Amino acid sequence: MAWHDVTETSAVAEGQVLGVTIGEEMIALYRIEGVFYATSNICTHAFALMSDGYLEDDCIECPVHQALFHVPTGEARSRIAKRPLKTYPVKVENDRLMVEITETAKV
């Protein structure tokens, strides 16, 4: 596992979502009530960027089919989506957002 320096904390405004790419991983970054979160940026129901979705409270709605996910846990909260979003650990160091990505071996 490796921590990746992604962006300044100010790049993710309160109640907003920012899409970033770390290596081959497409990540959505969130700031909810001052806490930072990271999930996969791809909806598990159909290909859509979660960073284009609608964030309300601590849930993100897919912009295509309105699948709903709980940001802190990735849990699917609608009948449309069956699989959760992948979540990633986030920490702040010197006003920088760091996201932990598990490195997978290439076969």
ChimeraX commands (.cxc) that place a marker at each C-alpha (Angstrom):
marker #1 position 0.00,0.00,0.00 radius 0.5
marker #1 position 1.21,3.48,-0.75 radius 0.5
marker #1 position 0.10,6.98,0.17 radius 0.5
marker #1 position -0.22,9.38,-2.78 radius 0.5
marker #1 position -0.08,13.17,-2.53 radius 0.5
marker #1 position -3.15,14.18,-4.54 radius 0.5
marker #1 position -3.94,17.88,-4.14 radius 0.5
marker #1 position -4.25,20.80,-1.72 radius 0.5
marker #1 position -7.11,20.58,0.75 radius 0.5
marker #1 position -8.48,23.86,-0.65 radius 0.5
marker #1 position -9.09,22.13,-4.01 radius 0.5
marker #1 position -12.03,20.24,-2.49 radius 0.5
marker #1 position -14.63,22.74,-1.28 radius 0.5
marker #1 position -17.12,21.89,1.44 radius 0.5
marker #1 position -20.00,19.84,-0.01 radius 0.5
marker #1 position -18.22,19.36,-3.34 radius 0.5
marker #1 position -16.69,16.45,-5.25 radius 0.5
marker #1 position -13.44,16.48,-7.21 radius 0.5
marker #1 position -12.45,13.75,-9.67 radius 0.5
marker #1 position -8.75,12.84,-9.85 radius 0.5
marker #1 position -6.65,10.04,-11.28 radius 0.5
marker #1 position -3.95,8.30,-9.26 radius 0.5
marker #1 position -2.01,5.93,-11.49 radius 0.5
marker #1 position -4.78,3.86,-13.08 radius 0.5
marker #1 position -7.32,4.57,-10.32 radius 0.5
marker #1 position -10.12,7.07,-10.95 radius 0.5
marker #1 position -10.92,8.60,-7.56 radius 0.5
marker #1 position -13.64,10.96,-6.31 radius 0.5
marker #1 position -12.62,13.22,-3.40 radius 0.5
marker #1 position -15.25,14.69,-1.08 radius 0.5
marker #1 position -15.34,17.18,1.79 radius 0.5
marker #1 position -18.34,16.61,4.04 radius 0.5
marker #1 position -18.64,18.63,7.26 radius 0.5
marker #1 position -14.90,19.27,7.16 radius 0.5
marker #1 position -13.95,15.60,6.74 radius 0.5
marker #1 position -12.30,14.32,3.55 radius 0.5
marker #1 position -13.30,11.05,1.88 radius 0.5
marker #1 position -12.27,9.17,-1.26 radius 0.5
marker #1 position -14.20,6.61,-3.30 radius 0.5
marker #1 position -13.95,5.11,-6.73 radius 0.5
marker #1 position -15.07,7.72,-9.26 radius 0.5
marker #1 position -16.90,5.09,-11.33 radius 0.5
marker #1 position -20.47,4.06,-10.48 radius 0.5
marker #1 position -20.82,0.31,-9.83 radius 0.5
marker #1 position -24.16,0.21,-11.66 radius 0.5
marker #1 position -23.25,1.76,-15.01 radius 0.5
marker #1 position -20.23,3.72,-16.22 radius 0.5
marker #1 position -20.62,7.26,-14.94 radius 0.5
marker #1 position -18.34,9.60,-13.05 radius 0.5
marker #1 position -19.44,10.05,-9.45 radius 0.5
marker #1 position -17.68,13.43,-9.49 radius 0.5
marker #1 position -20.42,14.54,-11.93 radius 0.5
marker #1 position -23.09,13.36,-9.48 radius 0.5
marker #1 position -25.21,15.14,-6.91 radius 0.5
marker #1 position -23.85,15.23,-3.34 radius 0.5
marker #1 position -26.43,15.65,-0.60 radius 0.5
marker #1 position -25.46,15.30,3.04 radius 0.5
marker #1 position -23.19,12.21,3.09 radius 0.5
marker #1 position -24.57,10.48,-0.03 radius 0.5
marker #1 position -23.61,10.79,-3.69 radius 0.5
marker #1 position -26.11,10.19,-6.47 radius 0.5
marker #1 position -24.92,8.83,-9.83 radius 0.5
marker #1 position -25.61,11.37,-12.59 radius 0.5
marker #1 position -26.85,8.70,-15.03 radius 0.5
marker #1 position -29.28,6.35,-13.25 radius 0.5
marker #1 position -29.59,8.01,-9.81 radius 0.5
marker #1 position -27.91,5.13,-7.97 radius 0.5
marker #1 position -27.24,6.36,-4.43 radius 0.5
marker #1 position -24.14,5.63,-2.32 radius 0.5
marker #1 position -23.09,6.49,1.24 radius 0.5
marker #1 position -19.75,8.30,0.83 radius 0.5
marker #1 position -18.03,7.32,4.12 radius 0.5
marker #1 position -18.68,3.58,3.64 radius 0.5
marker #1 position -19.35,3.24,-0.10 radius 0.5
marker #1 position -22.57,1.37,0.73 radius 0.5
marker #1 position -25.19,1.23,-2.04 radius 0.5
marker #1 position -28.39,2.86,-0.78 radius 0.5
marker #1 position -30.76,2.34,-3.67 radius 0.5
marker #1 position -32.26,-0.64,-5.45 radius 0.5
marker #1 position -30.52,0.37,-8.67 radius 0.5
marker #1 position -26.99,-0.29,-7.42 radius 0.5
marker #1 position -26.17,-3.64,-5.86 radius 0.5
marker #1 position -22.41,-3.25,-5.29 radius 0.5
marker #1 position -20.78,-0.61,-3.04 radius 0.5
marker #1 position -18.28,1.97,-4.21 radius 0.5
marker #1 position -14.70,1.19,-3.29 radius 0.5
marker #1 position -13.45,3.53,-0.57 radius 0.5
marker #1 position -9.89,4.67,0.11 radius 0.5
marker #1 position -8.20,5.93,3.29 radius 0.5
marker #1 position -7.52,9.70,3.27 radius 0.5
marker #1 position -5.27,11.79,5.48 radius 0.5
marker #1 position -4.15,15.41,5.54 radius 0.5
marker #1 position -0.48,16.35,5.78 radius 0.5
marker #1 position 0.57,20.01,5.61 radius 0.5
marker #1 position -2.67,21.05,3.88 radius 0.5
marker #1 position -2.24,18.28,1.27 radius 0.5
marker #1 position -4.68,15.42,0.71 radius 0.5
marker #1 position -3.07,12.00,0.76 radius 0.5
marker #1 position -4.94,8.92,-0.51 radius 0.5
marker #1 position -3.82,5.36,0.17 radius 0.5
marker #1 position -3.95,3.04,-2.85 radius 0.5
marker #1 position -3.27,-0.68,-2.69 radius 0.5
marker #1 position -0.73,-1.49,-5.38 radius 0.5
marker #1 position -1.75,-4.58,-7.32 radius 0.5
marker #1 position 0.71,-6.86,-9.01 radius 0.5
marker #1 position 0.59,-6.95,-12.81 radius 0.5
marker #1 position 0.38,-10.46,-14.27 radius 0.5
marker link #1:1,2 radius 0.2
marker link #1:2,3 radius 0.2
marker link #1:3,4 radius 0.2
marker link #1:4,5 radius 0.2
marker link #1:5,6 radius 0.2
marker link #1:6,7 radius 0.2
marker link #1:7,8 radius 0.2
marker link #1:8,9 radius 0.2
marker link #1:9,10 radius 0.2
marker link #1:10,11 radius 0.2
marker link #1:11,12 radius 0.2
marker link #1:12,13 radius 0.2
marker link #1:13,14 radius 0.2
marker link #1:14,15 radius 0.2
marker link #1:15,16 radius 0.2
marker link #1:16,17 radius 0.2
marker link #1:17,18 radius 0.2
marker link #1:18,19 radius 0.2
marker link #1:19,20 radius 0.2
marker link #1:20,21 radius 0.2
marker link #1:21,22 radius 0.2
marker link #1:22,23 radius 0.2
marker link #1:23,24 radius 0.2
marker link #1:24,25 radius 0.2
marker link #1:25,26 radius 0.2
marker link #1:26,27 radius 0.2
marker link #1:27,28 radius 0.2
marker link #1:28,29 radius 0.2
marker link #1:29,30 radius 0.2
marker link #1:30,31 radius 0.2
marker link #1:31,32 radius 0.2
marker link #1:32,33 radius 0.2
marker link #1:33,34 radius 0.2
marker link #1:34,35 radius 0.2
marker link #1:35,36 radius 0.2
marker link #1:36,37 radius 0.2
marker link #1:37,38 radius 0.2
marker link #1:38,39 radius 0.2
marker link #1:39,40 radius 0.2
marker link #1:40,41 radius 0.2
marker link #1:41,42 radius 0.2
marker link #1:42,43 radius 0.2
marker link #1:43,44 radius 0.2
marker link #1:44,45 radius 0.2
marker link #1:45,46 radius 0.2
marker link #1:46,47 radius 0.2
marker link #1:47,48 radius 0.2
marker link #1:48,49 radius 0.2
marker link #1:49,50 radius 0.2
marker link #1:50,51 radius 0.2
marker link #1:51,52 radius 0.2
marker link #1:52,53 radius 0.2
marker link #1:53,54 radius 0.2
marker link #1:54,55 radius 0.2
marker link #1:55,56 radius 0.2
marker link #1:56,57 radius 0.2
marker link #1:57,58 radius 0.2
marker link #1:58,59 radius 0.2
marker link #1:59,60 radius 0.2
marker link #1:60,61 radius 0.2
marker link #1:61,62 radius 0.2
marker link #1:62,63 radius 0.2
marker link #1:63,64 radius 0.2
marker link #1:64,65 radius 0.2
marker link #1:65,66 radius 0.2
marker link #1:66,67 radius 0.2
marker link #1:67,68 radius 0.2
marker link #1:68,69 radius 0.2
marker link #1:69,70 radius 0.2
marker link #1:70,71 radius 0.2
marker link #1:71,72 radius 0.2
marker link #1:72,73 radius 0.2
marker link #1:73,74 radius 0.2
marker link #1:74,75 radius 0.2
marker link #1:75,76 radius 0.2
marker link #1:76,77 radius 0.2
marker link #1:77,78 radius 0.2
marker link #1:78,79 radius 0.2
marker link #1:79,80 radius 0.2
marker link #1:80,81 radius 0.2
marker link #1:81,82 radius 0.2
marker link #1:82,83 radius 0.2
marker link #1:83,84 radius 0.2
marker link #1:84,85 radius 0.2
marker link #1:85,86 radius 0.2
marker link #1:86,87 radius 0.2
marker link #1:87,88 radius 0.2
marker link #1:88,89 radius 0.2
marker link #1:89,90 radius 0.2
marker link #1:90,91 radius 0.2
marker link #1:91,92 radius 0.2
marker link #1:92,93 radius 0.2
marker link #1:93,94 radius 0.2
marker link #1:94,95 radius 0.2
marker link #1:95,96 radius 0.2
marker link #1:96,97 radius 0.2
marker link #1:97,98 radius 0.2
marker link #1:98,99 radius 0.2
marker link #1:99,100 radius 0.2
marker link #1:100,101 radius 0.2
marker link #1:101,102 radius 0.2
marker link #1:102,103 radius 0.2
marker link #1:103,104 radius 0.2
marker link #1:104,105 radius 0.2
marker link #1:105,106 radius 0.2
marker link #1:106,107 radius 0.2
view
